[in-house]
């Protein structure tokens, strides 16, 4: 645009001068007695529009470039603020996660204070991907005094037992595994039986006579028999009882006391022989 203006400047100037002359003639014709249109005023009237036009043509590219640069700076600032906002959100999320973890640890420590002094806190660090076993790995092992068959519990009840011990970690077989069995006792009727894992999120109260008094809603706890689990820890609640047509057999379904899907920390108790005295 600037090159075009400079190339045609003489033409623009002559056209502008012609317009000014016409304007002066018209003004004098309209105001024949006017004396105030001096040479100075005429000069200003001629050159002011020219000066403004030239100034605009010269400064337009510079102003445009400044505007583009300012837009680029604004975009950079917006990107920086967006990244800073994301970082703050992540930091806030981590802070909230730490608060939740600390609250959970305080809760766990309060629960441990009510357990035998030698009970150990363990954190779950991995779940067994196998479809054959219901088990998980905890972060303590033989260096912490753990042995095979040590009972594992939570504040809700029995979780399972240790089946494999390494120096720094151990494997826990869950109560729901088909290889799990715990001697149980109906708290209300005092009927004894065995809680058996089914491989599902259900247990079975077996080895109970068909005429025994077992009702839905009854709480089953560990009886202390069998040499693994101490007495009185919750195992589950009876949800259904089904008898065969001939009345000789009965199926008792039990919901586990522990919600295995939300476990994060567990407690490992000493071997039951410590409780024998």
The 8 nearest C-alpha neighbors of each residue, nearest first, counted from 0:
[[1, 3, 2, 4, 56, 5, 60, 57],
 [0, 2, 4, 3, 5, 56, 57, 6],
 [3, 1, 5, 4, 0, 6, 7, 8],
 [2, 4, 0, 6, 1, 5, 7, 8],
 [5, 3, 1, 7, 2, 6, 8, 0],
 [6, 4, 8, 2, 7, 3, 1, 9],
 [5, 7, 3, 4, 8, 2, 9, 1],
 [6, 8, 4, 5, 10, 9, 3, 11],
 [7, 9, 5, 11, 10, 4, 6, 12],
 [10, 8, 12, 11, 7, 13, 6, 5],
 [9, 11, 13, 12, 8, 7, 14, 15],
 [10, 12, 8, 14, 9, 13, 15, 7],
 [11, 13, 9, 15, 10, 14, 8, 16],
 [14, 12, 16, 10, 15, 11, 17, 9],
 [15, 13, 17, 11, 12, 16, 10, 18],
 [14, 16, 12, 18, 17, 13, 11, 19],
 [17, 15, 13, 19, 18, 14, 12, 20],
 [18, 16, 14, 20, 15, 19, 13, 21],
 [17, 19, 15, 21, 16, 20, 22, 14],
 [18, 20, 22, 16, 17, 21, 23, 15],
 [21, 19, 23, 17, 22, 18, 24, 16],
 [20, 22, 18, 24, 19, 23, 25, 17],
 [21, 23, 19, 25, 20, 24, 26, 18],
 [24, 22, 26, 20, 25, 21, 27, 19],
 [25, 23, 21, 27, 26, 22, 28, 20],
 [24, 26, 28, 22, 23, 27, 29, 21],
 [25, 27, 23, 29, 28, 24, 30, 22],
 [28, 26, 30, 24, 31, 29, 25, 23],
 [27, 29, 25, 26, 30, 31, 24, 23],
 [28, 30, 26, 27, 25, 31, 24, 32],
 [31, 29, 27, 33, 28, 32, 26, 25],
 [32, 30, 27, 28, 33, 29, 26, 34],
 [33, 31, 30, 34, 27, 29, 28, 35],
 [34, 32, 30, 31, 35, 36, 27, 26],
 [33, 35, 36, 32, 37, 31, 30, 27],
 [36, 34, 37, 33, 40, 38, 32, 41],
 [37, 35, 34, 40, 41, 38, 33, 39],
 [38, 36, 40, 39, 35, 41, 34, 42],
 [39, 37, 41, 40, 42, 36, 43, 35],
 [38, 40, 42, 37, 41, 43, 36, 44],
 [41, 39, 43, 37, 42, 38, 36, 44],
 [40, 42, 38, 44, 39, 43, 37, 45],
 [43, 41, 39, 45, 40, 44, 38, 46],
 [44, 42, 40, 46, 45, 41, 47, 39],
 [43, 45, 41, 42, 47, 46, 40, 48],
 [46, 44, 42, 43, 47, 41, 19, 48],
 [45, 47, 49, 43, 48, 44, 50, 42],
 [46, 48, 50, 49, 43, 44, 45, 51],
 [49, 47, 51, 50, 46, 52, 45, 44],
 [50, 48, 46, 52, 47, 51, 53, 45],
 [49, 51, 47, 53, 52, 48, 46, 54],
 [52, 50, 54, 48, 49, 53, 55, 47],
 [53, 51, 55, 49, 54, 50, 48, 56],
 [52, 54, 56, 50, 55, 51, 57, 49],
 [55, 53, 51, 57, 52, 56, 58, 50],
 [54, 56, 52, 58, 53, 57, 59, 51],
 [57, 55, 53, 59, 54, 58, 52, 1],
 [58, 56, 54, 55, 59, 53, 60, 1],
 [57, 59, 61, 55, 60, 56, 62, 54],
 [58, 60, 62, 56, 61, 55, 57, 63],
 [61, 59, 63, 62, 58, 64, 57, 56],
 [60, 62, 64, 58, 63, 59, 65, 57],
 [63, 61, 65, 59, 64, 60, 58, 66],
 [62, 64, 60, 66, 61, 65, 59, 67],
 [65, 63, 61, 67, 66, 62, 60, 68],
 [66, 64, 62, 68, 63, 67, 69, 61],
 [65, 67, 69, 63, 64, 68, 70, 62],
 [68, 66, 70, 64, 69, 65, 63, 71],
 [67, 69, 71, 65, 70, 66, 64, 72],
 [68, 70, 72, 66, 71, 67, 65, 73],
 [71, 69, 73, 67, 68, 72, 66, 74],
 [70, 72, 68, 74, 69, 73, 75, 67],
 [73, 71, 69, 75, 70, 74, 76, 68],
 [72, 74, 70, 76, 71, 75, 77, 69],
 [75, 73, 77, 71, 76, 72, 78, 70],
 [74, 76, 72, 78, 73, 77, 79, 71],
 [75, 77, 79, 73, 74, 78, 80, 72],
 [76, 78, 74, 80, 79, 75, 81, 73],
 [79, 77, 81, 75, 76, 80, 74, 82],
 [80, 78, 76, 82, 77, 81, 83, 75],
 [79, 81, 83, 77, 78, 82, 84, 76],
 [82, 80, 84, 78, 83, 79, 77, 85],
 [83, 81, 85, 79, 84, 80, 86, 78],
 [82, 84, 80, 86, 81, 85, 79, 87],
 [83, 85, 81, 87, 82, 86, 80, 88],
 [86, 84, 88, 82, 87, 83, 89, 81],
 [85, 87, 83, 89, 84, 88, 90, 82],
 [88, 86, 90, 84, 89, 85, 91, 83],
 [87, 89, 91, 85, 86, 90, 92, 84],
 [90, 88, 92, 86, 91, 87, 93, 85],
 [89, 91, 87, 93, 92, 88, 94, 86],
 [90, 92, 94, 88, 89, 93, 87, 95],
 [93, 91, 89, 95, 94, 90, 88, 96],
 [94, 92, 96, 90, 95, 91, 89, 97],
 [93, 95, 91, 97, 92, 96, 90, 98],
 [94, 96, 98, 92, 97, 93, 91, 99],
 [97, 95, 93, 99, 98, 94, 100, 92],
 [98, 96, 100, 94, 95, 99, 101, 93],
 [97, 99, 95, 101, 96, 100, 102, 94],
 [100, 98, 102, 96, 97, 101, 103, 95],
 [99, 101, 97, 103, 98, 102, 96, 104],
 [102, 100, 104, 98, 103, 99, 97, 105],
 [101, 103, 99, 105, 100, 104, 98, 106],
 [102, 104, 106, 100, 101, 105, 99, 107],
 [105, 103, 107, 101, 106, 102, 108, 100],
 [106, 104, 108, 102, 103, 107, 101, 109],
 [105, 107, 103, 109, 104, 108, 102, 110],
 [106, 108, 104, 110, 109, 105, 103, 111],
 [109, 107, 111, 105, 110, 106, 104, 112],
 [108, 110, 106, 112, 107, 111, 105, 113],
 [111, 109, 107, 108, 112, 113, 106, 154],
 [112, 110, 108, 114, 113, 109, 107, 118],
 [111, 113, 109, 110, 114, 108, 116, 115],
 [114, 112, 111, 110, 115, 109, 116, 108],
 [113, 115, 111, 112, 116, 118, 110, 117],
 [116, 114, 117, 118, 113, 268, 111, 112],
 [115, 117, 118, 114, 112, 111, 113, 119],
 [116, 118, 115, 119, 269, 268, 114, 267],
 [119, 117, 268, 115, 267, 116, 266, 269],
 [120, 118, 267, 266, 117, 121, 268, 111],
 [119, 121, 266, 265, 267, 118, 122, 264],
 [122, 120, 265, 264, 137, 138, 266, 139],
 [121, 123, 264, 137, 138, 263, 124, 265],
 [122, 124, 137, 263, 136, 264, 125, 138],
 [123, 125, 137, 136, 122, 138, 126, 135],
 [126, 124, 136, 135, 123, 127, 137, 128],
 [127, 125, 135, 136, 128, 134, 124, 123],
 [126, 128, 135, 129, 134, 125, 133, 132],
 [129, 127, 126, 130, 132, 134, 133, 135],
 [130, 128, 131, 127, 132, 133, 134, 126],
 [129, 131, 132, 128, 133, 127, 198, 134],
 [132, 130, 129, 133, 176, 198, 177, 128],
 [131, 133, 130, 129, 134, 176, 127, 172],
 [134, 132, 176, 173, 172, 175, 131, 127],
 [135, 133, 172, 171, 173, 127, 132, 126],
 [134, 136, 126, 127, 171, 125, 170, 137],
 [137, 135, 170, 125, 169, 124, 123, 126],
 [138, 136, 123, 169, 122, 168, 124, 139],
 [137, 139, 168, 122, 121, 167, 124, 123],
 [140, 138, 168, 167, 137, 143, 121, 169],
 [141, 139, 168, 167, 166, 169, 165, 145],
 [140, 142, 166, 145, 144, 143, 165, 164],
 [141, 143, 166, 140, 144, 167, 145, 139],
 [144, 142, 141, 140, 145, 139, 167, 166],
 [143, 145, 141, 142, 146, 140, 139, 269],
 [146, 144, 141, 140, 143, 149, 147, 164],
 [145, 147, 149, 148, 164, 141, 144, 161],
 [146, 148, 161, 162, 149, 163, 164, 145],
 [149, 147, 161, 160, 162, 150, 227, 146],
 [148, 150, 270, 161, 147, 160, 146, 269],
 [151, 149, 160, 268, 228, 267, 148, 159],
 [150, 152, 267, 159, 160, 158, 266, 268],
 [151, 153, 157, 158, 266, 156, 265, 267],
 [154, 152, 155, 265, 156, 266, 157, 158],
 [153, 155, 156, 110, 152, 265, 257, 107],
 [156, 154, 153, 257, 256, 233, 157, 152],
 [155, 157, 233, 153, 152, 232, 154, 256],
 [156, 158, 152, 234, 159, 233, 232, 151],
 [159, 157, 152, 151, 174, 173, 156, 257],
 [158, 160, 173, 174, 151, 172, 157, 150],
 [159, 161, 150, 151, 148, 171, 172, 149],
 [162, 160, 171, 148, 147, 149, 170, 163],
 [161, 163, 147, 170, 171, 148, 172, 160],
 [164, 162, 170, 169, 161, 147, 165, 171],
 [165, 163, 169, 140, 141, 168, 147, 146],
 [166, 164, 168, 140, 167, 169, 141, 163],
 [167, 165, 141, 140, 142, 168, 164, 139],
 [166, 168, 140, 139, 165, 138, 142, 141],
 [169, 167, 140, 139, 138, 165, 137, 166],
 [168, 170, 164, 140, 137, 136, 163, 165],
 [171, 169, 136, 163, 135, 161, 162, 137],
 [170, 172, 161, 134, 160, 135, 162, 173],
 [173, 171, 134, 159, 160, 133, 162, 161],
 [174, 172, 159, 175, 134, 133, 176, 158],
 [173, 175, 159, 179, 176, 158, 196, 172],
 [174, 176, 196, 173, 198, 197, 202, 199],
 [177, 175, 196, 198, 133, 178, 179, 173],
 [176, 178, 196, 197, 198, 179, 175, 195],
 [179, 177, 176, 196, 180, 195, 132, 172],
 [178, 180, 196, 176, 177, 174, 195, 175],
 [181, 179, 195, 194, 193, 196, 178, 182],
 [182, 180, 194, 193, 183, 195, 221, 179],
 [181, 183, 193, 222, 224, 221, 192, 194],
 [184, 182, 221, 222, 193, 192, 220, 191],
 [183, 185, 191, 222, 220, 219, 190, 189],
 [186, 184, 219, 189, 190, 187, 188, 218],
 [185, 187, 189, 218, 188, 184, 219, 220],
 [188, 186, 185, 189, 217, 218, 190, 213],
 [187, 189, 190, 185, 186, 212, 213, 217],
 [190, 188, 185, 186, 187, 184, 191, 212],
 [191, 189, 185, 188, 184, 192, 211, 212],
 [192, 190, 184, 183, 189, 185, 207, 193],
 [191, 193, 206, 183, 207, 205, 182, 204],
 [194, 192, 182, 183, 205, 204, 181, 195],
 [193, 195, 204, 181, 180, 203, 183, 182],
 [194, 196, 180, 203, 202, 179, 193, 204],
 [197, 195, 175, 177, 176, 202, 179, 174],
 [198, 196, 177, 199, 202, 175, 176, 201],
 [197, 199, 176, 177, 175, 196, 200, 133],
 [200, 198, 201, 197, 175, 196, 202, 176],
 [199, 201, 175, 198, 202, 254, 255, 197],
 [202, 200, 254, 199, 253, 197, 255, 175],
 [203, 201, 253, 196, 195, 197, 252, 254],
 [202, 204, 252, 195, 253, 194, 251, 205],
 [205, 203, 194, 251, 193, 192, 195, 252],
 [204, 206, 193, 207, 192, 203, 194, 195],
 [207, 205, 192, 193, 208, 204, 191, 194],
 [208, 206, 205, 192, 209, 211, 191, 204],
 [209, 207, 211, 210, 206, 248, 249, 247],
 [208, 210, 249, 248, 211, 247, 207, 246],
 [209, 211, 208, 212, 247, 246, 207, 249],
 [210, 212, 208, 209, 213, 207, 190, 188],
 [213, 211, 188, 214, 210, 190, 209, 189],
 [214, 212, 211, 188, 217, 215, 185, 190],
 [213, 215, 217, 216, 212, 237, 240, 239],
 [216, 214, 237, 238, 239, 217, 240, 213],
 [215, 217, 237, 236, 238, 214, 218, 239],
 [218, 216, 237, 215, 236, 214, 187, 185],
 [219, 217, 236, 186, 185, 235, 216, 237],
 [218, 220, 185, 184, 235, 234, 236, 186],
 [221, 219, 233, 234, 232, 184, 231, 183],
 [220, 222, 183, 230, 231, 232, 223, 182],
 [221, 223, 230, 183, 184, 224, 182, 220],
 [224, 222, 230, 229, 228, 221, 225, 182],
 [225, 223, 222, 226, 182, 228, 227, 230],
 [224, 226, 227, 182, 223, 228, 181, 222],
 [225, 227, 224, 271, 228, 223, 272, 229],
 [228, 226, 271, 225, 148, 150, 270, 229],
 [229, 227, 223, 150, 271, 226, 230, 221],
 [228, 230, 223, 271, 227, 231, 221, 274],
 [229, 231, 223, 222, 221, 232, 228, 220],
 [230, 232, 221, 220, 222, 233, 229, 223],
 [231, 233, 220, 221, 156, 230, 157, 234],
 [234, 232, 220, 156, 235, 157, 219, 256],
 [235, 233, 220, 256, 219, 157, 255, 156],
 [234, 236, 255, 256, 254, 219, 253, 233],
 [235, 237, 218, 253, 254, 217, 216, 219],
 [238, 236, 253, 215, 216, 217, 252, 239],
 [239, 237, 215, 253, 252, 216, 236, 254],
 [240, 238, 252, 215, 251, 237, 241, 253],
 [239, 241, 251, 250, 252, 242, 215, 249],
 [240, 242, 250, 249, 251, 239, 243, 252],
 [243, 241, 249, 248, 246, 250, 244, 240],
 [242, 244, 246, 248, 245, 249, 247, 241],
 [245, 243, 246, 242, 247, 248, 241, 249],
 [244, 246, 243, 247, 248, 242, 249, 209],
 [247, 245, 243, 244, 248, 242, 209, 249],
 [246, 248, 245, 209, 243, 249, 242, 244],
 [249, 247, 243, 209, 246, 242, 250, 208],
 [248, 250, 242, 209, 241, 243, 251, 240],
 [249, 251, 241, 240, 242, 252, 248, 203],
 [252, 250, 240, 204, 203, 239, 241, 249],
 [253, 251, 203, 239, 238, 237, 202, 240],
 [252, 254, 237, 202, 236, 238, 203, 235],
 [255, 253, 235, 201, 236, 202, 237, 238],
 [256, 254, 235, 257, 234, 253, 201, 202],
 [255, 257, 235, 234, 156, 155, 233, 254],
 [258, 256, 155, 255, 259, 156, 158, 157],
 [259, 257, 260, 261, 256, 262, 255, 155],
 [260, 258, 262, 261, 257, 158, 200, 173],
 [259, 261, 258, 262, 257, 263, 200, 126],
 [262, 260, 259, 258, 263, 257, 264, 123],
 [261, 263, 259, 260, 264, 258, 265, 123],
 [262, 264, 123, 122, 261, 265, 124, 121],
 [265, 263, 122, 121, 123, 262, 120, 266],
 [266, 264, 153, 121, 152, 120, 122, 151],
 [267, 265, 120, 152, 119, 151, 153, 121],
 [268, 266, 151, 119, 118, 150, 152, 120],
 [267, 269, 118, 150, 149, 151, 266, 270],
 [270, 268, 149, 271, 118, 117, 273, 267],
 [269, 271, 149, 272, 273, 268, 227, 150],
 [270, 272, 274, 273, 227, 229, 228, 226],
 [271, 273, 275, 274, 270, 226, 276, 269],
 [274, 272, 271, 275, 270, 269, 276, 229],
 [273, 275, 271, 272, 276, 229, 270, 269],
 [274, 276, 272, 273, 271, 229, 226, 270],
 [275, 274, 273, 272, 271, 229, 270, 223]]
